[in-house]
Amino acid sequence: MVSVSVACRVTTFIAAILLPVLLTSCGKKTQGGKEKTAQKSEDDFLDKDAKPDERKYLLAAKPFFVAIANRKYVDAYALLSSYAKARMSFNQFTPAEDQATFQQYELNPYDNVTAEQFAYLMQYVEAARGAPRAPKMLSVFSTDPDVLNRRSKEQFGAMDSMFAIGAMPDWIPADIRRASLRGQIHTELSPQELERVAATERISVAELKKSEDFDPYFNLKVVLVEENGQLKVGYFEFLPPSMMD
């Protein structure tokens, strides 16, 4: 309960000061104005500056990341550990903006989630952030056991843990947590969302699409655990874009 409260306060603090960016990032364009998001290779979105010992975590998280990007949610579900399937909070899909709602979601989780339920919950991600269409980037955030288990005594240890594992439940064993990764996935907005964003910017939808900065995406946080000798997704969170990306 304490960790959930901390997670909510930090999330609310960030939301208040660093309002989500207008679903944009610097995206390359073709002459026709469409985003050039095709990867040169299937590993092109993986962090090129990753340390040698981090590579295994990138490769372990990659299938889940690619499955989500391709909207193959049943395949993504199959890559989850038993811990991830045992309990899911609605906050993992669309985090609440206020503490009361955040805690309400945490106190009423989905238990023993099925593949069908997971796919259903992904509809809320698509409604809020757009339909996934391509991987954008993936990098290792932390492999520090203290950060992964909220034990860091560093000055900004609590903040590091928040970014690394978010509201990951404390009951997931500390000794199986291996790495936290953060990535981004390009999305395609619905006509309704395009209209809303264009109205916010006070431009037409056509002008919005032509903008070189228009590149909708969402963030995906993944914590890998070791289960039966294999690295699997032990926890995840889908998050909106922010100025910190």
Secondary structure, 3 states (H helix, E strand, C coil): CHHHHHHHHHHHHHHHHCCCCCCCCCCCECCCCCECCCCCCCCCCECCCCCHHHHHHHHHHHHHHHHHHCCCHHHHHHCECHHHHHEECHHHCCCCCCHHHHHHHHHCCEECCCHHHHHHHHHHHHHHHCEEEEEEEEEEEECCHHHHCCCCCCCCHHHHHHHHHCCCCCCCCHHHEEEEEEEEEEEECCHHHHHHHHHHHCCCHHHHHHCCCCCCEEEEEEEEEEECCEEEEEEEEEECCCCCC
